[in-house]
Amino acid sequence: MTQHARADRRTWPRAIGLGVVAVLVFGAAGAAAVYLELQSNIGEVDLAGLVGDESARPEVTQPPPGDARAGSPVNLLIVGSDDRSGENATLGGEEEGMQSDTTIVAHVAADRSRVELVSIPRDLLTDRPSCLMTDGSTTPAREARQFNEAFRIGWDHGHDVASASACTWKTVESLTGVRLDGLVLVDFVGLRDMVEAIGGVPMCLATDLDDPEYTGLHVKAGAQVFDGATAVQFARARHNIGDGSDTGRMKRQQDLMAAMVRSVLSREVLTSPTALFQFAQAATSSLTASSGFRDLTDLTGFGLSLRGLQADRIVFASMPTVASTRQRYRVEATADSAELWARIAADQPVGEAPAPPAAPTDPAAPPPPAETPWSPPGGVLTSADDSSACA
């Protein structure tokens, strides 16, 4: 099924940037303390030497707070980690090890006019390349493996987040053909705290949702305002909701993230230094990022370069897939999936009409053919500019 709309971009870098700027205007002494506090919140994962040749990636040369990657597209790997230790165990239940729960490739256009976020199903069958661990060991390459196994294999063999992240990174690049520029990890607690910081997320539900066995989710149809804990339950629920598929859960996650975008970009948040700082505090506390996306000055410049981005230029899609004939409860990529990733790699828009062709230089020449809008058949799209209110 195809649903046409627009979707959400990664709100966090922009919100962090705006939040920091809002706080800084209140004075240099206080600003320094606030800046250091936010900067210290963000963890770092060192992927140097684990994800291949770094020389082909754009060199970051411009000093912050400008956009160090200006003029170049940016592809960020966003991973929602299913960490069940510490405070996360109170939300997801205690469990040993760590695996990825959600994986998104966020593509920021070179001209910063649009953002596409593409969800990769955790149940997708794909070939996993050999992965280098931080201790120098390697994992064997495997064919037709469940996608989210890459993170778990890296964790089990390397025993650290860097090994797990690097294996996911390499698997995504092998699967998509898209070169990644950075990685950001966020956990259950981070999602909960960000929702709480913006005063909840307004949602409109078509039906009652109940998942007492796995997540504890229990919400009624109609207008809702999710608190942080409910947002986590909603994002995680799958087994007793809808058809129980990961595709359905990705759509709900897209709806939730789009609603968060609307809330963050609302006047109430953007004009409230307190609300902005609380969101920035929650966001930075939840993030673990690779080099180049950890420094707050760099995030600020990158985020502010997107300040003119409109909600209708924010597209959230999922890979087009079909049920696997090789393994039960698994899905496989379609030919349209290859087209989707090719457009991302070429910095071409997804889910909307491409820019009109340039006029011919020869007035007598026939006009170039108009390109038709392209959306991934079978790839779910959600919109950040859709109203979250019930009709």
N, C-alpha and C positions, 0 to 999 in steps of 0.2 A: 504494500500500500504506500502511496505517496501523499504526503500532506504538505501543501505549499504554504510557506510563510517565511518569516525571517527568524533569526534567533539571536541568542545571546553571545556576547563576547566575554572574554575573561574580564570581569569587573575589577578584580583585586588590584592589579598594577595601577590602574587609573585612580581608583579610590584611595589607595595608599598615597599616591602622588598628591592628589588634591587635599587629602587629610593633612599631610605633612606641611604643605604650603599654607593651609589655613592656620595651623598651629604656629608656624614660624613668624607670622605677622605680629604676634603678641609680645615679642621681645627676644633679644639675642640670648640672654642668660637662660631663660626658660626654654627657648628653642633648642639650645644645645643639649640640655638635659633630656628633652622630649625626643630629639633626634637619636641620641645615643640609646635611649630606652627602646625605641622602635627598631633601630638597627640590631641591637643585641637580641631581639626576639627571633630573628630569622636564622634558622639553622642552615648549614652548608653541607652539600654532598659533593665530594671531589671525584669527578669522572675522568680526570686527566689520564690518558693512556688506556682507558677502558673502552672507548667508543669509536676508535679509529682515528684517521688522519684529521687533525684540527686545522691544517693549513688551508683547506678549501672553504672554511667558514669565514664570513666577513670579520676582519680584524676590528676590534673595538678601539678606536683611537681618539674620538672626540671626548674631551673631559666633561664630566657631569657638571650641572644637571641637564645638559642638552641630551637629545636623543642620539646616543652613540652609534646607533644602527640606521641613522637617517638615510633614506634612499634605497635601502635594501629590505626585502621582505623578511619577516621573522617567523620561524616555526617553533613553537613551544610545546613540549610534551608535558601535559598535566596529568598527574596520577593521583587518584584518591586511594590512599593506602588503607587496607583492611587490618589496621593495627589493633590487636585485642589486649594490649598490655596497659598498665597504669590506668589513667582516667578514661581512656578509650574503652576499657573493659566494662565500665558502667553503662556504656551506650550500646556496645555491640556484643557483649558477653565475652568472658575471658577465654583465650585460646592461644596456644603456643604458635610461634612463627609469625610471619607477615606475608600478605599477598596483596595484589592490586585489586581493588573493587571497581574502579572506574578509570578509564583511560581515554584521554581526549588529545587530539592534535589541534592546537590553536594557531591558525595562520593569520598573521597581521600583514596586510598589503604594504608594498613598498611605499606607496603614497599615503599610507595611514588613513585611507578613506573607508576602509571596510575591514571586518574581521570575520573569518569563518572558523567554526569549531566543529570538528568531526569526531564523533564517538566511535570507538572501536569495541565491538561486542566482546565480552570476556569469554563467551562460548565459541568464538570463531576458531575454526581449524586453520592453522597456518604453519609454515615451516619455521622452525626456530634455529637460528645460526649458532655456531659455537660462541660461547661467551667467556671473556677473560675476567677472572676474579681478582680482587685486590691482593690476594696472597700469591698471585702469579699462576695459579692453576686455571684450567679451562674446563668448560662443560662441553659434552659432545653435541654436535648438531643433530636435530631430530626433525622428521617430516610429519606433517599432519598432527600437530599437537595443539591442545587448547591454548588460546592466546595468553590468558592471564597466568598460565603456568610459568612463563618466562620470569616474572617477578619472584615467584615462589622458588624456582630453581636457583636463581641468583642468590636469594636469601639463604636457602638451605646449604648451598655449597660455599658461598663467600662469607656468610654469617654477618653481613652488614648491609645497610641501605644502599651504599654505593654499588656493590656487586649486583643487588637486585635491580636497581635503577638502570644500570648500564646494560643488563641483559634485556630489559624491557625496551630500552632505547634502540639497541641493535636490532631487535625483533621488529620494531615499528619501522625503522628505516628499510629493512629487508622486505617487509610486507608492502610498504607504500611507495617506495622510491623517492620519498621526500626527505631531504636532508634536514635534520633537527639542529636547532641553535641553542637550546637550553631546556632545562627540566625543572618543574615545580611539583613538590609533593604536598598534599594536604590530607589531614586525617579527620575522624569523626568529631573530635573535640573542636577542631578549627571551624568546621561547618556549623556546629551548634552555636559557638560563640559569635560567629559573624551574623547569624540570623538574630540572635539576641541583641547584638549591638545596634541593629537597625530597627529594633522594635517589633520583630516578627515579619513574616512574609504573607501577604494576602494571596489566597488561592481560591479557585472556584472548581469544585469537584462535581462530576456528573453523577457519581454513585457513591454510596457508602463504601469505605475501605476498612477491612478488618484483617489483621494478620497477628492473632494472639500468640501463635506458636513460635514464630521466628523473631519478629521485631517488636511486637506489642502495639503496633499501629492500630488505632481505632478512631476514625474520623467520619463525620456524617457528610452527606451530599450537600452541595450549596456553598455559600460563601464561608470561607474559613480564614483565620489568621494563624498560621503555624508558628509556634514557638520553636526554639532551637532543637529541643529533644524530638518534637514531632517532625521537624524537617529532616532530621537524621533518619528517623523511622521510615518516612515517606521515600527518601532517596534509596534506602536499603531494601525495602519490601519487594518481594518478587513471588515467592512460592504460593501464597494464598490470594494474590491480587491479579485480576485480569486472567490472561491465559498462562501466567506463570513464566513467561519468556523473559530473557534478558532484553529483548527489543522493547517490550512494553515498559520495563524498568528504565531503560535509557530515555524513552519519551517522557516519563514522569520526572526524571532528573533534569531533562531539558526544560520542562515547564517550571520546575522549581528554580533553576538557575536564571531563567528569563524573568521570573517574578522578583528574584533578588536584584537583578539589574535594574528593573523598574523602580524598586524601592531605593537602591543606592543613588540612582540618577534623579530621584524625586527632589523637588525643591526643599522639602523638609530636611532631608539629609545633607544636601549640598550647601545649604545656607546655615547649617548648624555646626560650628566648630567642635562642639562637644560630641555630637553624633558622628561626625567625620573621624574625630580622633579615636572614639571608641571602636569604630569599624576598622580603622587602620591598626589599632592595637590588637584587635581580634585576628585580623588577617595576617599581620606579621608574626604573631605568636603561633600561627598554625602552619607556617610555610617552612619547608626545607627546599632550598634551591641550589642549582648548579652555579658555577662561576659565571659572572656576567649578569646574573639575575638575582643575586643576593644583596648587593650593595644598594642601600636605600636611595642614594643619590642617583644611581643608574636607573632604578625603578621609577623614581620621580620624573626624570627626564623622559623616559619611555612612556610613562603613563600620561604625562602632560601633552605629548605629541598626539595623543588620541582625544584631546579634550573637545575637538569639533566633531567627533564621531556621532552619528545619529543612530537611533535604535533600529531604524529600518535598513541599516547597512551592517547589521550584526546577524550572522547566520549560524545556526546550530544544526548540524546534520548528523546522520548516522550512516555508516557504511551500508550500501545495498547488499543484502545477503539472502540466501535461500536455505531451507532446511537441508542438512547434510544427508546424503544417501550412504555415507560410510560409517558415521557414528551417530547413534541416537542422542537426541537433545543437543546436538551441535549444529552450527550453521557454517556456510562457506560463502566466500566472496563471489559476486557475479561480475560479468564483464563491465557493467556500469560502475562497479567499484573502481576498476582500473582507470576509467575516464575521470572519475571524481578525484582520485589522487594525482592524475596527470594535470588536472586543472589547478590543484593546489600547488604542485611543484612549479607550474608555469606562472603562478601569481595571477590566475584568471578567476573571475567571480563564480561563485556557486550559489544556486538558489535565486538568482535574479538575472535580468537581461544584461548582457555585456555592454560596455560603453559603445555608443554609436561609432561606426567606422569613420575615419577621416575623409574629408571631401577630396575628390581627385584633383590633382594639380592641373590636369588638362580639362578645360570646360567642355570639350567635345566628347570626352571619354564617358562611357556609361557609369552611373554610380555603382560603387561596390555593393555586393549583396548584403542585405541586413542580416545580422546574426540573430538566431532565435534564442529565447531564454533557455537556460539549461538548469535542470534540477535533477538530482540523482534518482532515477526510478527505483522505487523500493527503499529509498533512503529517507527516513523521517526527518522533517524539518520543523522547527519551532521558532516563534518570533518573540523578540524582546519588546516589540512595539505593540503586540496584542494586548488587549485589556485583560487584566486578571479578575475583573469584577464579574459577577454573575449577571446575566441579562435580566 
